[in-house]
Amino acid sequence: MSFPKFHTKFELSDYILVEVAGAPETVYKIYKKDNYSDHPVDTSLAEIRIPRFCGEPKVKLGVFLPQFDKILCELLVVADRENVSRLFSETMKAFFPEEADNFELEIVEKFGGVYSKIDYSLENFKRIFGKERDVSAAEMLSFPPKRTMFQERDEIWEKYINAYHARREAGIKRREMAKKNRKN
């Protein structure tokens, strides 16, 4: 016995999103517009999986956003900011039109790279928490996420982690030298 699947295709300006809803789960696949085909060969850039028990719109959004957030941050390695911002806004309007104004994509430059984070909009944050936010989620990134979805290795992350380990080793050596000096 096979479960029926329902396909919905959304054509955006730079990408094509396909929603495949079946019995075990709902899958959203993201294709580059020039790389999409209806043939069985899967040419999708990325996919987002929603388990079957997440049917309620708020729960579905809660599962969708973290996965989509990671994909957008990874896309910034190979695509420009406008392209990624457009993908975010068009996708939110297509899949979650009632929630589209409650979230925004923030893009920041940190650690020598460009990163993004989906965060509450200013109005939605104030409505939920009763105060204005001090620092956005993108500005709070204290450690660069490793991004290798569209490339073999992440040079920015490697540089950052190597510098971090060098600082730790230098601190350990300084403490050891200080101990030796105190004993003498």
CORGIQUI-V727002 format. One record per run of one state. SS is the DSSP state (H for helix, E for strand, L for the rest). FROM is the first residue (numbers start at 0). LEN is the number of residues. Records with the same first field share a line. If there is no record, write none. Layout:
SS=FROM-LEN  FROM-LEN
//
This chain:
L=0-5  11-3  21-3  35-10  51-5  75-5  95-4  110-2  120-1  129-25  183-1
E=5-6  14-7  24-8  45-6  102-8  112-8
H=32-3  56-19  80-15  99-3  121-8  154-29
//
